[in-house]
Amino acid sequence: MPLTTIADEARIALDTVADRATGLLSPSLRVGVTGLSRAGKTVFISALVHNLVHGGRLPMFEAQSSGRISRAFLEHQPDDAVPRFQYEDHISALIDQRIWPDSTRAISELRLTIEYESASAWGRMFSRGKLALDIVDYPGEWLLDLPLIGKDFATFSQEALELSKLPGRQDVAHDWISLAQSIDPNQDADEVLARRLFETFAAYLKACKEETRALSTLPPGRFLMPGDLDGSPALTFGPLINLTEGKVRAGSMQAMMERRFEAYKTHVIKPFFREHIARLDRQIVLVDAMQAINAGPEAVADLERALTEILECFRPGRTNFLTSFFTRKIDRILIAATKADHIHHESHDRLQAIVRRLTERAISRADFSGAMVDVVAMAAVRATREGSVTRGRETLPVIIGTPMEGETIGTDTFDGKTETAIFPGDLPETPAALFRKGDEKPENEPNIRFVRFRPPALERTAEGVTLSLPHIRLDRALQFLMGDQLA
């Protein structure tokens, strides 16, 4: 499914040439950070910057562990029209207030400049030893819009209706379906009715995202995160039922919905792809698989569907010296299972295997294109530590931390202040236990329960210096995403 026209490709080529020309004097690497809401995008970027700026413990990140990085510091970002990622506010929330920062609601950007010494004598002779890391933060929900480019309004409406019939959606889709069925697509266009249709459909999508359902395939993405388009006509539409086939009457509700759907593609989706996605060099996709596991097999299956669509929207592959001046490809994609600190390390390999199973089809496509793909279980900020408790003759591995206020396990409700040891249960030995085929129930459905923890209280040295944010495998993620650029 082509996402661009010849004209789009020409504009992308011009943008790439301009970026490369600038990069000859100041080398840069554009890394996209995405994931569905609550996957931990804001926390990942904040922890990445904090650990590099403050010399954090990153043993798997070779340039840092070998002492070749002399310093890392924030600079003005190159794109003045893109909001800045508010790093300072997010770090204050994590460290001073011990609360998780606000989630990504729109696109933002941050430039981190790294000064380093090359690992080779040849490199030290010819390299400036300076890399500008441009981090582009954007909601994964917006990526789910990209497949809409190749669809017409009738297809969009039909697919929305089919999704609404799936388990976990039927009850919350009732109001939208009732309204859509009451609308005659051939009746005169009505702005008030169009607004009602949009609001009812958007309310259904938001209900699907609630934690008890944790569904993921919810296009259009801007209905959930409108950004600066809230209230615009390009967002004031919704799927209709019983559409008129053939020529549509001008001035009808169907004609209005079709026109606005096409405007959404032209003025919202395509510029987002052309100006941001098509300019990326590397990409990390953060996946909160445990939220879906908590919600049940319908949420797991829906997460698999969403991740497949997201990963198929990238432009993976490799370029050579000549073609790189005119086109950009994402040559490395990291898929990170977040919140690994919510389970014992004995289950990390299982979590990693689950996320690999969720994305295996998209990984195969990216591998075929020549891009490198890796999967890792990580926690950008580690909120727990590990321990064990003895019950009779049995010793259970537990995690110890401060659950967020209001979190519950059984009849226990946590106050947000008391540190607690929790046994979260075991992830299944094989990912197949979490997946269903058709209407069958997953085999040996796991009995597990995850709770959310507050950020950790940071340690201080004897001199009163606050240490960097603790993590799990953030260093491995950094080595994969940019280790080769600092060689």
N, C-alpha and C positions, 0 to 999 in steps of 0.2 A: 504494500500500500504506500504509494508515494506521498510524502509529507510536504514536498516542495514542487514548485513549477520551475521552468527554465529561468524565468525572471527572478524567482527567489534564489536560485542557485547563483545567478550572476551577482546579486546583492551580497550573498554570503561570501563569494569569492573576493569581492571588493573589500569587505570588512576584514577578511583574513589577510589580504595583502597589506592593509593598513596596520593590522596588529603585528604582522611579521616584521614590517619595516621598523616599527618602534622597538620590537624585541631584539633587533640586531645590536642596538646600543644598550638595551636594558632587558636581559633575558627574563621571561616570565612563564609561569605555568598556571593555567586556569583549571581549577578543581571544582566540580559541581558537587554539592552536598544536598541530597534529597532523601525523602522517605515520607510515608504517610504520617498524619498527625500523631503526636505523642511517641514517635519513634526515637526522638532524642537528637534532632538536628542542631538545635541551639546549644545544647550541652556539649555535643561533639566539637563544634567549632570553638566554643569558649575554652574547653579543656585543651584542645590542640594548641591554640595560641598561648594560653597560660603556661603550659609545660615548655614550649619553645622559648618564650620570652624569659621565663624564670629558671631555665636550665633544669627542667624536671627529670625524674628518673625514667629513662627511656632506653633500656639495655638492648632492645632489638632494633632500634633506630641507629644504624651504624655511624652516620655522620655525627650524631650527638654523643653516643657512647665512646667514640674514639677521640672526642675532644676537638674535632675539626670545625665545629660551628663556633665562630667567635662571638656572634651575637645575633639576635633576632628582634626586630622592632616593627611597629606599625607605621605605615605611611599612608598618604592620601591615595584613595583608590582611583583608578583610571577613568571610571565611568561616572561623571558628575550627575547624570540623570537617574542613577540607581540609588535607592536609600542605603545608607551605611549600616552595616551590622553593628548593633549597639553592644559591643564587647564589654565595655566598662560597666554598663548597667547589669549585664548578665552575670559578670564575675562578682559584682557586689551582692546580687541575690544569692549566688551559690555559697560564697565565703562568709559574708557578714550576716546575712539573714538566714542562711541555711534553708532556703526554699528553692525550688526549681524555677528557672526563669520562664517567662512567657513563651509560648510556642510560636513557631514561624507562621505568620499570617500572610506574608507577601514576600517578594523577592528582595534580597539585600546582598551586599558585597563588602568585602574587607580585603585589604592588601597587607600581607606580612612579608617583609623583606628579610632574607636570611643571608648573612655574610659567613663564608666558610672557606676552608682551605681544601683544595683538591687532594684526593687520595694518591694521585700519581705525580711524579716529577714533571712529566709532559703536560699534565693538566695545570699544574701550578705555574708553568711557564706561559701558557696561552690563555688560561681562564681568568676572568675578573673575580671569580669566587663570590658572585653575588646573584641571588635568585629572588625574583618577586613572585610570591605565591598569592595569586588572586583567588579568593574563596568566594564562590557564588552559592548562596543559600536560597533555596526555593521549595515551595510545598510540592510533595509528590502528587497531591490531588490535581495539580495543574497538568502534570504529565498525562494523567488519565484522559485529558481532553484531546490529546494529539490524534488518537485513532478516529475522532469525529471528523477530521479533515476529509477523509475519504468516504464519508457517509452523507446521505441526504436526510431531510427531516423525517421522511416516512420510515427510513431504517432506524434512525435514532428513536423515534416513538415506539416502534415495534420492539426493539431491544429493551427499552425501559419497561415496557409492559411485561415482557418475558422475565426480566430480572425480578420484578415485583411479585411474581408468583412463586419464587423460591422460598424454602423454609427460612424463617427468621425475618422475613420481609412482609408477608401477607397482611398481618394485623396492622402494621404502621402505614401500609400503602393504601388503606381503605379510603381515607378522605380524598386523596388525590385521584384515585380511580373513579370514585363516585362523581367528583366534579368533572373530570375529563369525559366520562360517559354522558354527562348531561349537556355537554357543549356540542352543538351542531357545527362541524367544521365549515359549513357553507354559510353560516349566519354572518351578519355584518360584524366587522372587527370592532371590538369593545375594549378600550384601554383598561377600564376597571376590572373586567373579567380576565384580561391577560395578566394583570397584577395578581389577582386571586389565584390563578393557575400557577404562576411562578411561586408564590408564597406557599401554596399547599404542597407543591412538588418539592420545594426546598426543605420544608418541614419534615417531609417523609425521608429525605436524604439525611438530614441531621439526626433523626430518630434512629436511623440505621447505624450511625456512628457512635451512639451511646455505648458506654463501656460494657453493658450486659450483652450487647449484640456484637460490637466491634467489627462491623462489616466494612469492606474496603473499596469495592468496585462501585463508585458513586458519581459518575459523570452527570452533568458538567461540574468540573472541579471548582469553578468560580462561584457556583451557587452556595458552596460551603465556605469558601474563602474569597470573597469578591474583591478584596483590596480596594483600589481607588475607583472601581467600576460599580460600586453599590448604587442601585437605583437607576442605572442607565438603561435605555431601551435594549441595548445589546444583551442584557441579562434578564430582561422582562419577557420570558417566554417559558413554555413548558410543553412536554409531550402531549399529543392528542390521540384519541381513540376513534376508530371508524372513519379514517381519513377518506376524502374524496379521491378517487383514482382518475388519472388523465388530467385534463386541463383544469386548473384551480381558478375559481372566480376571483377576479381582482376585487380588493376591498373586503374579502372574507376573513374570518378568524384564521383559517388555515393559511391563507396567503400572508397574513401578518406574522404568524408563527414561523413560516418558512423563511420569510425575509429576515427576521431577527436571528434565526438559527444560522443563516448564511453570514450575517453581519458578525455574529459571535466568532465564527471560524476566521473571517477575514481580518477583523480588527482586534481580536483577543488571542486566538490560538496561534495563528501564523507568525505574528510579530514576536510572541514569546519564544517560539521555536527558533526563528531566524536570529534574533538578537541575543539569545542566551544559550540554548541547548546546542546550537550548531557551532558555537565558539568554544566549547569545552575541550580540554586535552585529557583530563582524567575525571573519573566519577566515582563517588561512594554512595551506595544506596543503603540506608539504615532501615532495619526491619525489626519491629516489635512483635516477634512471633508469640511471646508469652501472653500478651493481651488476647490474641486470637485463640490460643490454647485454653485460656481461662474461660472464654465465651463459648467454646464448643466447636464441634466439627463443621457446622455451617460457616462459622467465621474463618476457620482454617482453609476451607475450600475457597471462600471468597478472597482471602488474602493471596492464595496461589493465583487466582484469576487476575487480580489487580497487579501483582508483581510481574507476571508474564507480560501484561500490556505495557507496564512502565518500562521494562527492560527492552522491549521491542521498539521503543520510541527513540532510543539513542542511535548515534551514527558510529558504531564500533568499527575498528579496523586499524590499519597502519598506512602511513604515507612514506614516500621516499623524500630525498632532499629537495627535488624539484617540485613535486606535487604539493608538498607541505606549505609552499608559499601561496597556494590558491585554495586549498581545502583543508579543513581540520577534521580529524577523526579521533574518537576516544579510544586510546590504545590500551588503557587499563581501567577495569571496572572492579571495584571491591564491594562485595555484598556483606554487610556486617549485621549479625544478629546482636541486637543491643540488650542491655540490662542483664548481662551475664552474671553480675554480682547478686542477682536475685535467686540464684541457685548455687549449689555447691559445685566446686570445680570438677567433681566426678561426673557431672552431667554436662559439662561444656561441650565435649565432643558430640554428645547426642543433640544438643541445641544446634550446633553447627551442621550436623547431618540433616536435621529437620529443615533448616533454611535452604540447604543445597537441594533438597527434594522439592521445596516450594518453587525453586527457580531453575530447575534442571533444563527445561525446554529452552528458556531464554539464554542460559549459559552455553548450550550447544551451538546456538546461532552465533553468539559473540565469539566463541572459540573458532568457528569456521571462518569468520571474517578476519582473523589474525589478531584480535585483541586478546590481552591477557585478562583472565578473570580469576578472582580468588574469593573464598568465603571464610569469614572469621567470626567467632563468638567473642564479644568484647563488652566492656563498660567504659565509656569515656570518662566517667567519674564514678569511682567505686564507693558505694554508700554503705557497704557491709564488710565484715570480716568473717572468717570461718572458725568453727569450733566443733565440739562434739558433746553430746549429753548421753548419760547412761540411764536406761530404763530396764531394771531387772538385769538380765544377762545380755541385753541388746544395747549396742552403742550406735547412736544415730548421728550422722553428719548434719550440722545445722549452720545457718548463717545468723550473724548477730548484727543488729542495727536498730535504728529508731524508726518504727513504722509511722507513716504520716497519720495525722489526726483523722479519725473516722474510718480508717481501714479496719476490716474485720476478718477474723478466722473463727468459724463456728459461732459461739456465743460471745466471744471476746471482741471488744471494740477498743482500739488503741487511742491514746490521748495525744500522740505527737511529741511526747517528752520522754517517755520511758524506753530505755534500751531493752530489747527483747531478743531471745534466741528462738529461731523459728525453723522447723523442719518443713521445707516446701513440698516434699514428695520427690519422686523420681520421674524424670522424663522417660518415655519408652525406649527400649533398646534399639528398636528400628522405627524409622519415621512412618512406616505403613500403618502403625497403630493409630495414627491421628487422622488418617484419610479414609473417606467413605467412597464407595462406588455406587452411583444411583441412589436408591433409598436405603441401602444397607447401613447398619451401624458399624463404626470402626471396631476392629478387633481389639479386645483388651483395652478399652478406652481408659486412659490414665486418670488416676485420682490425684490431681495436683491442684495446688492453690498458691498463687503468687500475690504478695502484697507490695505496695509501693513504700519506699523508705525515704527519709529525709536525707539531704546531702550531708556528708560527714563533717565533723568538727576538725579543722585542719590542725596538724601538729605544729609546734613551734620549737625552734632550736633554743639552746641555752642563751643565745644572744638575742632572742626574741624575734627571729626571722621566721615568717610563715612559710612553710614548705609548699611545694606545688601540689596540685590536685592529684590524688591517687587514682589509679585506673587499672583496667585489665585489658592488655593487648592493644592499647592505643599506639604503643611503639611499633608493633607489627603492622598496624594499619598505615602509619606514617612511612615505614620502610617500603611498603608495596606501592603507595601512591606517589612518592617523590624521592625515594632513596637513590634511584639511578640518576636523577638530575643533580645530585650533590656529590657524585662520585669524583 
